[in-house]
């Protein structure tokens, strides 16, 4: 019995184990919304099963969560997932279903850019660079590009084919490509034009008369000589048009220099006008002062019309001894020349009205010139003109000389009619321009003190100039050191002393130093009463000799009188 029971239990356990080992269900994961070639990104947890497309999974019973990540299409567009039915319960013998639906993010949809390359001959390739949003490519012909939304830059370069150069238009551009949009741009190539046209229009000459016109390039090389109007085909560049007079016909050119661009036309006008020969003359200045024996200059401006070559110059109405140089000048348009008028020393001083005459090419012109002939001269002044000198002293005067009218002589300086004891030294001088000359004025010891008016004369080259000066002559002084002392008197007590001499009486009450002219002086001291006490001077006086530049001392002492 026991063995039979054990066998039954074993069979029962085996049956139960077989049933438990097959307790699986199914999980259907349906993926939709993606275009062909784009794989999904789905994960089934907790198994960590990765799916790229729809699939039915056999799984043990349990709860399963399905997640999905966004994916990117071939054009860079993004697909965003939505999961329905997760988490899902898988049961034995049954099928659970989860749906993963992908939808495109329209903001990431690629755009279509159509680049049209036009104008090139068959077989030629353009050169256009398209760049932006991570894309950088070169386009050589009409192309359709699928690109991410964004801004793209176009840069076109010139190309050469079969010996010809082709230029793009435009050379640069940009494209703003919106999601899902289609944008078209055209780059048009055109053959480079390497020449331009220059029209030179000549007018104003009589019929049958040839013009004299030249066309030069930027380096100054003549590229064409013209006698009539003409349309020229020339390489691009800057051109200069020049024209020469024809007889009495004078040209004027407008529009030159002309800038010639490829494929364009520039125009220059050459207009001739009949202008008979004429000549104008002007002088600067119109008045001129020249000293005897000197030379002056004026600037002459000649303006010819249809006159070229040498023009003769001459003076009309000039006194003997006045000459003009040069006597001719070459003109070929407005001309300036410096004329020199030389005046001999024998020409009398005065004012002369002259005429300068210019003749040449059948034309005559005149201009008036007032010539003043002056005698050489100089100005003279002294500094200072007033001074004080002690007997036996000297001082320096500055004589300022300024030559006038070509003065070139030697100038000396003297005193005119001065009292005895005055002397002047310095000079002579030969000035070539304004000059300062130091002069020394001396006063002898014998000149009595007082004020003197002197005259200084500067003379030379037949010219004399004078200048007056005032000199105050004084005696030199010496010093008298006079000491007045008190014994027993209150502080500040005044004495009474009189100094007499050639300066008169000088009263002194306290010690002092007097500046006095040389000579003999008498000193007298008088008694003084202070607070009822009489103070007597000792000595009561005396005589002193004052010498120039020296100090003489004299002392008076006041003492109380006896019995007080």
LUMMIFI-316238 format. One record per residue (C-alpha): residue number from 1; residue in one letter; x, z, y. Coordinates in nm, 4 decimals. Layout:
vexvo, base, X, Z, Y
NUM, A, X, Z, Y
...
***
This chain:
vexvo, base, X, Z, Y
1, X, 0.0000, 0.0000, 0.0000
2, X, 0.2746, 0.0882, 0.2429
3, X, 0.4578, -0.2333, 0.1760
4, X, 0.1404, -0.4362, 0.2352
5, X, 0.0776, -0.2567, 0.5640
6, X, 0.4310, -0.3167, 0.6799
7, X, 0.4030, -0.6848, 0.5931
8, X, 0.0747, -0.7135, 0.7873
9, X, 0.2227, -0.5504, 1.0922
10, X, 0.5224, -0.7838, 1.0834
11, X, 0.2985, -1.0892, 1.0695
12, X, 0.0891, -0.9513, 1.3585
13, X, 0.3972, -0.8899, 1.5754
14, X, 0.5277, -1.2364, 1.5018
15, X, 0.1988, -1.3918, 1.6063
16, X, 0.1948, -1.1930, 1.9305
17, X, 0.5511, -1.2976, 2.0128
18, X, 0.4656, -1.6632, 1.9674
19, X, 0.1693, -1.6359, 2.1983
20, X, 0.3686, -1.4543, 2.4731
21, X, 0.6572, -1.7122, 2.4673
22, X, 0.4213, -1.9983, 2.5695
23, X, 0.2393, -1.8210, 2.8567
24, X, 0.3225, -2.1011, 3.1141
25, X, 0.1144, -2.2775, 3.3694
26, X, 0.1712, -2.5718, 3.5999
27, X, 0.2476, -2.5950, 3.9723
28, X, 0.1749, -2.9322, 4.1340
29, X, 0.3700, -2.9908, 4.4565
30, X, 0.2285, -3.2999, 4.6321
31, X, 0.4494, -3.4421, 4.9139
32, X, 0.3045, -3.6970, 5.1548
33, X, 0.3555, -3.8571, 5.4963
34, X, 0.7136, -3.9797, 5.4531
35, X, 0.8090, -4.3472, 5.4650
36, X, 0.9857, -4.5092, 5.1736
37, X, 1.3470, -4.4102, 5.1519
38, X, 1.3062, -4.0782, 5.3288
39, X, 1.3351, -3.7716, 5.1034
40, X, 1.1511, -3.4452, 5.1526
41, X, 1.3237, -3.1048, 5.1751
42, X, 1.1027, -2.8654, 4.9716
43, X, 1.1953, -2.5354, 4.8020
44, X, 0.9952, -2.3407, 4.5391
45, X, 1.0688, -1.9687, 4.5416
46, X, 1.1600, -1.7425, 4.3756
47, X, 1.3015, -2.0024, 4.1385
48, X, 1.4949, -2.1779, 4.4205
49, X, 1.3815, -2.5150, 4.2895
50, X, 1.4602, -2.8015, 4.5319
51, X, 1.2239, -3.0995, 4.5514
52, X, 1.2688, -3.4287, 4.7393
53, X, 0.9361, -3.5813, 4.6343
54, X, 0.6053, -3.4877, 4.4633
55, X, 0.6410, -3.3172, 4.1251
56, X, 0.4524, -3.1071, 3.8696
57, X, 0.6508, -2.8052, 3.7579
58, X, 0.5901, -2.6028, 3.4371
59, X, 0.6381, -2.2415, 3.5338
60, X, 0.5724, -1.8988, 3.3920
61, X, 0.2724, -1.7114, 3.5181
62, X, 0.3352, -1.5649, 3.8589
63, X, 0.3189, -1.6102, 4.2364
64, X, 0.5214, -1.8940, 4.3885
65, X, 0.5921, -1.9747, 4.7540
66, X, 0.6595, -2.3311, 4.8602
67, X, 0.8546, -2.3963, 5.1846
68, X, 0.9540, -2.7231, 5.3518
69, X, 1.2102, -2.8179, 5.6186
70, X, 1.1915, -3.1030, 5.8737
71, X, 1.3700, -3.4251, 5.7740
72, X, 1.5143, -3.7183, 5.9740
73, X, 1.4290, -4.0831, 5.9214
74, X, 1.6617, -4.3830, 5.9319
75, X, 1.5833, -4.4427, 6.2998
76, X, 1.6639, -4.0855, 6.3972
77, X, 1.2973, -3.9874, 6.4126
78, X, 1.2031, -3.6422, 6.2866
79, X, 0.9266, -3.5578, 6.0354
80, X, 0.7707, -3.2110, 6.0613
81, X, 0.6116, -3.0519, 5.7449
82, X, 0.2854, -2.8613, 5.6970
83, X, 0.2418, -2.6616, 5.3715
84, X, -0.1083, -2.5986, 5.2286
85, X, -0.1837, -2.3672, 4.9334
86, X, 0.1293, -2.1544, 4.9437
87, X, 0.1793, -1.9024, 4.7986
88, X, 0.0240, -2.0319, 4.4732
89, X, -0.0704, -1.8289, 4.1588
90, X, 0.0384, -1.9944, 3.8371
91, X, -0.1724, -1.8895, 3.5314
92, X, -0.1379, -1.9583, 3.1656
93, X, -0.2755, -2.2926, 3.0698
94, X, -0.3820, -2.3793, 3.4240
95, X, -0.2482, -2.5920, 3.7166
96, X, -0.2024, -2.4626, 4.0717
97, X, -0.1594, -2.7098, 4.3556
98, X, 0.0394, -2.6997, 4.6843
99, X, 0.0339, -2.9829, 4.9364
100, X, 0.3278, -3.0612, 5.1708
101, X, 0.2237, -3.3062, 5.4436
102, X, 0.4911, -3.4555, 5.6708
103, X, 0.4018, -3.5964, 6.0142
104, X, 0.6350, -3.7809, 6.2485
105, X, 0.7399, -3.6121, 6.5775
106, X, 0.6432, -3.8884, 6.8192
107, X, 0.8928, -3.7630, 7.0784
108, X, 1.1720, -3.8617, 6.8392
109, X, 1.0437, -4.2074, 6.7531
110, X, 1.3155, -4.4725, 6.8097
111, X, 1.2676, -4.7418, 7.0673
112, X, 1.3382, -5.1094, 7.0470
113, X, 1.5833, -5.2608, 7.2919
114, X, 1.5981, -5.6382, 7.3114
115, X, 1.9107, -5.7631, 7.4889
116, X, 1.8891, -6.1314, 7.5797
117, X, 2.2217, -6.3081, 7.6417
118, X, 2.1594, -6.6323, 7.8320
119, X, 2.3520, -6.9096, 8.0054
120, X, 2.6437, -6.9516, 7.7653
121, X, 2.7158, -7.2835, 7.5951
122, X, 2.6652, -7.3106, 7.2213
123, X, 2.9469, -7.1379, 7.0385
124, X, 3.0378, -6.9047, 7.3260
125, X, 2.9951, -6.5305, 7.2873
126, X, 2.9140, -6.2811, 7.5577
127, X, 3.0759, -5.9408, 7.5951
128, X, 2.8274, -5.6653, 7.6704
129, X, 2.8845, -5.3012, 7.5916
130, X, 2.5789, -5.0803, 7.5205
131, X, 2.6436, -4.7052, 7.5196
132, X, 2.4447, -4.3840, 7.5288
133, X, 2.2792, -4.1174, 7.3124
134, X, 2.5687, -4.1288, 7.0675
135, X, 2.5576, -4.5070, 7.0365
136, X, 2.8437, -4.7314, 7.1522
137, X, 2.8360, -5.0964, 7.0545
138, X, 2.9320, -5.4432, 7.1746
139, X, 2.6737, -5.7225, 7.1885
140, X, 2.7800, -6.0885, 7.1929
141, X, 2.4412, -6.2658, 7.1656
142, X, 2.0696, -6.1975, 7.1927
143, X, 2.0122, -5.8858, 6.9813
144, X, 1.7312, -5.6452, 6.8857
145, X, 1.8494, -5.2834, 6.8625
146, X, 1.6615, -4.9820, 6.7288
147, X, 1.7852, -4.6823, 6.9261
148, X, 1.7079, -4.3200, 6.9896
149, X, 1.5054, -4.2479, 7.3037
150, X, 1.7225, -4.1938, 7.6085
151, X, 1.9280, -4.3682, 7.8768
152, X, 2.1716, -4.6457, 7.7831
153, X, 2.4326, -4.8117, 8.0043
154, X, 2.5033, -5.1850, 7.9968
155, X, 2.8388, -5.3246, 8.1111
156, X, 2.8951, -5.6990, 8.0954
157, X, 3.2350, -5.8698, 8.1174
158, X, 3.3318, -6.2244, 8.2063
159, X, 3.4189, -6.4520, 7.9146
160, X, 3.6274, -6.7655, 7.8847
161, X, 3.5239, -7.0571, 7.6628
162, X, 3.6671, -7.4079, 7.6405
163, X, 3.8821, -7.3493, 7.9482
164, X, 3.5893, -7.2383, 8.1660
165, X, 3.5191, -6.8882, 8.2866
166, X, 3.1632, -6.7534, 8.2735
167, X, 3.0517, -6.4645, 8.4925
168, X, 2.7683, -6.2257, 8.3937
169, X, 2.4809, -6.1218, 8.6157
170, X, 2.4266, -5.8368, 8.6449
171, X, 2.7626, -5.6920, 8.5526
172, X, 2.6112, -5.3480, 8.4961
173, X, 2.2624, -5.2082, 8.4321
174, X, 2.0887, -4.9270, 8.2503
175, X, 1.7899, -4.8904, 8.0128
176, X, 1.5581, -4.5905, 7.9917
177, X, 1.4184, -4.6170, 7.6399
178, X, 1.1051, -4.4091, 7.5838
179, X, 1.0011, -4.2966, 7.2300
180, X, 0.8439, -4.5859, 7.0416
181, X, 0.8772, -4.8243, 7.3365
182, X, 1.0173, -5.1744, 7.3513
183, X, 1.2385, -5.2710, 7.6472
184, X, 1.3962, -5.6071, 7.7178
185, X, 1.6925, -5.6869, 7.9450
186, X, 1.8581, -6.0206, 8.0191
187, X, 2.2238, -6.0797, 8.1014
188, X, 2.2684, -6.4284, 8.2418
189, X, 2.6081, -6.5961, 8.2347
190, X, 2.6977, -6.8707, 8.4816
191, X, 3.0042, -7.0899, 8.5016
192, X, 3.2458, -6.9672, 8.7699
193, X, 3.2588, -7.1982, 9.0694
194, X, 3.6189, -7.2260, 9.1818
195, X, 3.5822, -7.4203, 9.5071
196, X, 3.3881, -7.4002, 9.8329
197, X, 3.3105, -7.6388, 10.1177
198, X, 3.4521, -7.6249, 10.4706
199, X, 3.2764, -7.8376, 10.7314
200, X, 3.4922, -7.9099, 11.0378
201, X, 3.2655, -8.0522, 11.3052
202, X, 3.4554, -8.2234, 11.5917
203, X, 3.2707, -8.3173, 11.9109
204, X, 3.3250, -8.4046, 12.2777
205, X, 3.5752, -8.6915, 12.2530
206, X, 3.4987, -9.0443, 12.3722
207, X, 3.4132, -9.2980, 12.1022
208, X, 3.7249, -9.4324, 11.9342
209, X, 3.9418, -9.1382, 12.0415
210, X, 4.1070, -8.9503, 11.7583
211, X, 4.1096, -8.5730, 11.7540
212, X, 4.4186, -8.3716, 11.6655
213, X, 4.2940, -8.1007, 11.4297
214, X, 4.4769, -7.9146, 11.1519
215, X, 4.3388, -7.6955, 10.8738
216, X, 4.5803, -7.4306, 10.7404
217, X, 4.5488, -7.1880, 10.4525
218, X, 4.6277, -6.8163, 10.4654
219, X, 5.0010, -6.8776, 10.4158
220, X, 5.0170, -7.1137, 10.7163
221, X, 5.0458, -7.4341, 10.5128
222, X, 4.8569, -7.7335, 10.6520
223, X, 4.6050, -7.8469, 10.3894
224, X, 4.4395, -8.1205, 10.5963
225, X, 4.4917, -8.3066, 10.9270
226, X, 4.1701, -8.4406, 11.0798
227, X, 4.0867, -8.6990, 11.3475
228, X, 3.7071, -8.6839, 11.2994
229, X, 3.4509, -8.4462, 11.1533
230, X, 3.4876, -8.3940, 10.7808
231, X, 3.3556, -8.1908, 10.4879
232, X, 3.6451, -8.0490, 10.2844
233, X, 3.6308, -7.9135, 9.9277
234, X, 3.8851, -7.6302, 9.9033
235, X, 3.9758, -7.3348, 9.6825
236, X, 3.8335, -6.9971, 9.7933
237, X, 4.0322, -6.8219, 10.0657
238, X, 4.0763, -6.7849, 10.4411
239, X, 4.1371, -7.0991, 10.6464
240, X, 4.2517, -7.1429, 11.0049
241, X, 4.1544, -7.4427, 11.2152
242, X, 4.3809, -7.5454, 11.5050
243, X, 4.3308, -7.8247, 11.7583
244, X, 4.5634, -7.9837, 12.0163
245, X, 4.4595, -8.1348, 12.3524
246, X, 4.4029, -8.5108, 12.3606
247, X, 4.4906, -8.6428, 12.7038
248, X, 4.2832, -8.4456, 12.9515
249, X, 4.0462, -8.3279, 12.6772
250, X, 4.1035, -7.9665, 12.5861
251, X, 3.9630, -7.8215, 12.2593
252, X, 3.7931, -7.4913, 12.1936
253, X, 3.7591, -7.3708, 11.8338
254, X, 3.4840, -7.1389, 11.7077
255, X, 3.4339, -7.0061, 11.3583
256, X, 3.8054, -6.9841, 11.2772
257, X, 3.9371, -6.8183, 11.0685
258, X, 3.6764, -6.9172, 10.8089
259, X, 3.6316, -6.7217, 10.4865
260, X, 3.5497, -6.9624, 10.2025
261, X, 3.3842, -6.8155, 9.8924
262, X, 3.3332, -6.9996, 9.5619
263, X, 3.0243, -7.2176, 9.5766
264, X, 2.9623, -7.1481, 9.9469
265, X, 3.0021, -7.3483, 10.2671
266, X, 3.1707, -7.2369, 10.5894
267, X, 3.1594, -7.4241, 10.9194
268, X, 3.4054, -7.4492, 11.2094
269, X, 3.3239, -7.6150, 11.5424
270, X, 3.5916, -7.7961, 11.7464
271, X, 3.4500, -7.8877, 12.0877
272, X, 3.6577, -8.0992, 12.3304
273, X, 3.6009, -8.0874, 12.7079
274, X, 3.7512, -8.3109, 12.9743
275, X, 3.9576, -8.0924, 13.2075
276, X, 4.1693, -8.2708, 13.4738
277, X, 4.5159, -8.1344, 13.5453
278, X, 4.5207, -7.8224, 13.7636
279, X, 4.7479, -7.5279, 13.8293
280, X, 4.6874, -7.1803, 13.9729
281, X, 4.9525, -6.9372, 14.0962
282, X, 4.9261, -6.5634, 14.1641
283, X, 5.1916, -6.3103, 14.2719
284, X, 5.2256, -5.9402, 14.2021
285, X, 5.2964, -5.7805, 14.4443
286, X, 5.2024, -5.9975, 14.7415
287, X, 5.4175, -5.7926, 14.9813
288, X, 5.7855, -5.7229, 14.9274
289, X, 6.0456, -5.5176, 15.1180
290, X, 6.4109, -5.6132, 15.0678
291, X, 6.7045, -5.4626, 15.2618
292, X, 6.9704, -5.6784, 15.4169
293, X, 7.2086, -5.7864, 15.1424
294, X, 6.9608, -5.6874, 14.8695
295, X, 6.7350, -5.8592, 14.6144
296, X, 6.3660, -5.8028, 14.5411
297, X, 6.1430, -5.9306, 14.2583
298, X, 5.7813, -6.0377, 14.2195
299, X, 5.5920, -6.1409, 13.9046
300, X, 5.4396, -6.4900, 13.9220
301, X, 5.1556, -6.5923, 13.6883
302, X, 5.1006, -6.9651, 13.6348
303, X, 4.7772, -7.0803, 13.4735
304, X, 4.7917, -7.4528, 13.3902
305, X, 4.5082, -7.6784, 13.2816
306, X, 4.6208, -7.9982, 13.1145
307, X, 4.9687, -7.9285, 13.2503
308, X, 5.2710, -7.8687, 13.0311
309, X, 5.6454, -7.8922, 13.0671
310, X, 5.8608, -7.7929, 13.3670
311, X, 5.6988, -7.6713, 13.6888
312, X, 5.9192, -7.6608, 14.0033
313, X, 5.9212, -7.3419, 14.2144
314, X, 6.0190, -7.3237, 14.5831
315, X, 5.9887, -7.1166, 14.9032
316, X, 5.8181, -7.2576, 15.2127
317, X, 5.8737, -7.1011, 15.5568
318, X, 6.1656, -6.8794, 15.4516
319, X, 6.4395, -6.7981, 15.7104
320, X, 6.7959, -6.9078, 15.6446
321, X, 6.9615, -6.6682, 15.4028
322, X, 6.6526, -6.6060, 15.1857
323, X, 6.6653, -6.7813, 14.8451
324, X, 6.4391, -6.7939, 14.5381
325, X, 6.5389, -6.8022, 14.1679
326, X, 6.4576, -6.9515, 13.9241
327, X, 6.3645, -7.2856, 14.0768
328, X, 6.1620, -7.4038, 13.7734
329, X, 5.9803, -7.2716, 13.4678
330, X, 5.8493, -7.4327, 13.1472
331, X, 5.4739, -7.3862, 13.0891
332, X, 5.2530, -7.4531, 12.7906
333, X, 4.9576, -7.2332, 12.8689
334, X, 4.9390, -6.9241, 13.0911
335, X, 5.2964, -6.8260, 13.1797
336, X, 5.4531, -6.5306, 13.3614
337, X, 5.7933, -6.5418, 13.5274
338, X, 5.9858, -6.2900, 13.7400
339, X, 6.0985, -6.4413, 14.0713
340, X, 6.4026, -6.2978, 14.2517
341, X, 6.4263, -6.3168, 14.6352
342, X, 6.7787, -6.2627, 14.7625
343, X, 6.8271, -6.1649, 15.1293
344, X, 7.1704, -6.2188, 15.2821
345, X, 7.3152, -5.9528, 15.5124
346, X, 7.2805, -6.1854, 15.8140
347, X, 6.8999, -6.2115, 15.7913
348, X, 6.7472, -6.0281, 16.0861
349, X, 6.5238, -5.7316, 16.0001
350, X, 6.1551, -5.8073, 16.0397
351, X, 5.8426, -5.9334, 15.8617
352, X, 5.8177, -6.2934, 15.7339
353, X, 5.5144, -6.4728, 15.5856
354, X, 5.6379, -6.7041, 15.3103
355, X, 5.4691, -6.9460, 15.0703
356, X, 5.5676, -6.9769, 14.7048
357, X, 5.4950, -7.3278, 14.5797
358, X, 5.4596, -7.4510, 14.2179
359, X, 5.4506, -7.8251, 14.1354
360, X, 5.4293, -8.0032, 13.8013
361, X, 5.2237, -8.2415, 13.5877
362, X, 5.0506, -8.3867, 13.8904
363, X, 4.9204, -8.0461, 14.0033
364, X, 5.0273, -7.8131, 14.2867
365, X, 4.9573, -7.4442, 14.3508
366, X, 5.0658, -7.2041, 14.6277
367, X, 5.0551, -6.8313, 14.6942
368, X, 5.1409, -6.6269, 15.0048
369, X, 5.4095, -6.3587, 15.0119
370, X, 5.4869, -6.1222, 15.2996
371, X, 5.8608, -6.0396, 15.3039
372, X, 5.9868, -5.7442, 15.5056
373, X, 6.3634, -5.7420, 15.5652
374, X, 6.4791, -5.3851, 15.6284
375, X, 6.8096, -5.2296, 15.7427
376, X, 6.9781, -4.9914, 15.4955
377, X, 6.9020, -4.6293, 15.5835
378, X, 6.8945, -4.2784, 15.4408
379, X, 6.6981, -3.9589, 15.4901
380, X, 6.8675, -3.6258, 15.5644
381, X, 6.7494, -3.2650, 15.5509
382, X, 6.9112, -2.9189, 15.5320
383, X, 6.8114, -2.6024, 15.3514
384, X, 6.7903, -2.3372, 15.4786
385, X, 6.7390, -2.4115, 15.8487
386, X, 6.7465, -2.0451, 15.9568
387, X, 6.9942, -1.7742, 15.8525
388, X, 7.1738, -1.4508, 15.9569
389, X, 7.5534, -1.4160, 15.9359
390, X, 7.7841, -1.1300, 16.0228
391, X, 8.0960, -1.1962, 16.2210
392, X, 8.3663, -1.3464, 15.9979
393, X, 8.1198, -1.4452, 15.7199
394, X, 8.0127, -1.7836, 15.5751
395, X, 7.7103, -1.9280, 15.3870
396, X, 7.6169, -2.2384, 15.1892
397, X, 7.3788, -2.5038, 15.3179
398, X, 7.2320, -2.7763, 15.0942
399, X, 7.2184, -3.1235, 15.2478
400, X, 6.9598, -3.3491, 15.0753
401, X, 7.0351, -3.7202, 15.1042
402, X, 6.8075, -4.0038, 14.9862
403, X, 6.9270, -4.3640, 15.0298
404, X, 6.6686, -4.6070, 15.1654
405, X, 6.6504, -4.9863, 15.1731
406, X, 6.9609, -5.0366, 14.9626
407, X, 7.1944, -4.8032, 15.1515
408, X, 7.5325, -4.7867, 14.9745
409, X, 7.7753, -4.6352, 15.2344
410, X, 7.9691, -4.3099, 15.2497
411, X, 7.8065, -4.0206, 15.4438
412, X, 8.0022, -3.7431, 15.6207
413, X, 7.8736, -3.4204, 15.7832
414, X, 7.9776, -3.2624, 16.1157
415, X, 7.8644, -2.9999, 16.3720
416, X, 7.7586, -3.1470, 16.7061
417, X, 7.8446, -2.9417, 17.0222
418, X, 7.8782, -2.6114, 16.8353
419, X, 8.0296, -2.3096, 17.0204
420, X, 8.3886, -2.2222, 16.9372
421, X, 8.4182, -2.0148, 16.6211
422, X, 8.1622, -2.2138, 16.4119
423, X, 8.2894, -2.4559, 16.1475
424, X, 8.1288, -2.6806, 15.8777
425, X, 8.2995, -2.8116, 15.5630
426, X, 8.1776, -3.0270, 15.2704
427, X, 8.1304, -3.3962, 15.1901
428, X, 8.1616, -3.6847, 15.2316
429, X, 7.9285, -3.8324, 14.9639
430, X, 7.8407, -4.1868, 14.8501
431, X, 7.4904, -4.1528, 14.7043
432, X, 7.3447, -4.3917, 14.4492
433, X, 7.0124, -4.2092, 14.4619
434, X, 6.8685, -3.8813, 14.5885
435, X, 7.1633, -3.6395, 14.6128
436, X, 7.2148, -3.2727, 14.7104
437, X, 7.5474, -3.1891, 14.8805
438, X, 7.6703, -2.8269, 14.9298
439, X, 7.8074, -2.7563, 15.2829
440, X, 7.9836, -2.4359, 15.3964
441, X, 7.9029, -2.2889, 15.7422
442, X, 8.1537, -2.0267, 15.8661
443, X, 8.1425, -1.7840, 16.1652
444, X, 8.4675, -1.6444, 16.3084
445, X, 8.5102, -1.2757, 16.3992
446, X, 8.5389, -1.3838, 16.7626
447, X, 8.1831, -1.5158, 16.7818
448, X, 7.9736, -1.2718, 16.9779
449, X, 7.6586, -1.1380, 16.8096
450, X, 7.3490, -1.3341, 16.9068
451, X, 7.1229, -1.6278, 16.8080
452, X, 7.2685, -1.9797, 16.8132
453, X, 7.1055, -2.3223, 16.7668
454, X, 7.3396, -2.5656, 16.5951
455, X, 7.3056, -2.9393, 16.5166
456, X, 7.4398, -3.0889, 16.1905
457, X, 7.4955, -3.4655, 16.1896
458, X, 7.5075, -3.6914, 15.8789
459, X, 7.6604, -4.0311, 15.9510
460, X, 7.7630, -4.3350, 15.7478
461, X, 7.7068, -4.7096, 15.7189
462, X, 7.6175, -4.7314, 16.0846
463, X, 7.3311, -4.4803, 16.0424
464, X, 7.3212, -4.1311, 16.1954
465, X, 7.0732, -3.8550, 16.1178
466, X, 7.0699, -3.4973, 16.2593
467, X, 6.9167, -3.1670, 16.1601
468, X, 6.8952, -2.8467, 16.3707
469, X, 6.9555, -2.4986, 16.2288
470, X, 6.9290, -2.1447, 16.3769
471, X, 7.2076, -1.8881, 16.3126
472, X, 7.1742, -1.5183, 16.3970
473, X, 7.5248, -1.3661, 16.4282
474, X, 7.5497, -0.9887, 16.3822
475, X, 7.8351, -0.7353, 16.3857
476, X, 7.9395, -0.5702, 16.0595
477, X, 7.8566, -0.1960, 16.0294
478, X, 8.0225, 0.1236, 15.9108
479, X, 7.8743, 0.4580, 15.7991
480, X, 7.8572, 0.7976, 15.9680
481, X, 7.7904, 1.0768, 15.7172
482, X, 7.6590, 1.3568, 15.9400
483, X, 7.6121, 1.6980, 15.7682
484, X, 7.3973, 1.9667, 15.9442
485, X, 7.4268, 2.3074, 15.7716
486, X, 7.2651, 2.6515, 15.8429
487, X, 7.3749, 3.0023, 15.7567
488, X, 7.0967, 3.2585, 15.7140
489, X, 6.8226, 3.0336, 15.8459
490, X, 6.5010, 2.9709, 15.6552
491, X, 6.4961, 2.6699, 15.4270
492, X, 6.3914, 2.3531, 15.6094
493, X, 6.5222, 2.4569, 15.9487
494, X, 6.6005, 2.1569, 16.1749
495, X, 6.9120, 2.1236, 16.3854
496, X, 6.9444, 1.9231, 16.7068
497, X, 7.2312, 1.6709, 16.7167
498, X, 7.2616, 1.3594, 16.9385
499, X, 7.4868, 1.0643, 16.8396
500, X, 7.5688, 0.8456, 17.1437
501, X, 7.7406, 0.5084, 17.1450
502, X, 7.6890, 0.1335, 17.1874
503, X, 7.3542, 0.1565, 17.0036
504, X, 7.2262, 0.4246, 17.2475
505, X, 7.1315, 0.7856, 17.1652
506, X, 7.0256, 0.8796, 16.8136
507, X, 6.8761, 1.2279, 16.7561
508, X, 6.9452, 1.3784, 16.4139
509, X, 6.7883, 1.7067, 16.2807
510, X, 6.9016, 1.7043, 15.9183
511, X, 7.1988, 1.5788, 15.7201
512, X, 7.1927, 1.1977, 15.7047
513, X, 7.4035, 0.8800, 15.6790
514, X, 7.3852, 0.6397, 15.9740
515, X, 7.4812, 0.2689, 15.9607
516, X, 7.6474, 0.1895, 16.2929
517, X, 7.8364, -0.1031, 16.4439
518, X, 8.2088, -0.0430, 16.4707
519, X, 8.3124, 0.1581, 16.7786
520, X, 8.3543, 0.5061, 16.9280
521, X, 8.0601, 0.7489, 16.9131
522, X, 8.0084, 1.0919, 17.0767
523, X, 7.8386, 1.3690, 16.8779
524, X, 7.6694, 1.6542, 17.0731
525, X, 7.5125, 1.9559, 16.8935
526, X, 7.2584, 2.1861, 17.0637
527, X, 7.1660, 2.5471, 16.9737
528, X, 6.8267, 2.6055, 16.8123
529, X, 6.5983, 2.9134, 16.7998
530, X, 6.4284, 3.0015, 16.4734
531, X, 6.1980, 3.3041, 16.4520
532, X, 6.3475, 3.4417, 16.7767
533, X, 6.7034, 3.4036, 16.6487
534, X, 6.9396, 3.1616, 16.8219
535, X, 7.1614, 2.9556, 16.5963
536, X, 7.4786, 2.8157, 16.7547
537, X, 7.6465, 2.4952, 16.6251
538, X, 8.0124, 2.4822, 16.5301
539, X, 8.1712, 2.2673, 16.6511
540, X, 7.9374, 2.1951, 16.9399
541, X, 8.0299, 1.8254, 16.9198
542, X, 8.3085, 1.5750, 16.8976
543, X, 8.4114, 1.2098, 16.8924
544, X, 8.4250, 0.9766, 16.5833
545, X, 8.5558, 0.6229, 16.5312
546, X, 8.3320, 0.3956, 16.3166
547, X, 8.5090, 0.1121, 16.1351
548, X, 8.3391, -0.1791, 15.9560
549, X, 8.2902, -0.1164, 15.5871
550, X, 8.4145, 0.2436, 15.6008
551, X, 8.2471, 0.5879, 15.5982
552, X, 8.3335, 0.8586, 15.8560
553, X, 8.2182, 1.2207, 15.7910
554, X, 8.1307, 1.4903, 16.0491
555, X, 7.9950, 1.8411, 15.9694
556, X, 7.8133, 2.0818, 16.2043
557, X, 7.7371, 2.4371, 16.0882
558, X, 7.4717, 2.6527, 16.2569
559, X, 7.5259, 3.0328, 16.2522
560, X, 7.3243, 3.3180, 16.4143
561, X, 7.4547, 3.4213, 16.7582
562, X, 7.6332, 3.7576, 16.7667
563, X, 7.4167, 4.0558, 16.8598
564, X, 7.1041, 3.9112, 16.6906
***
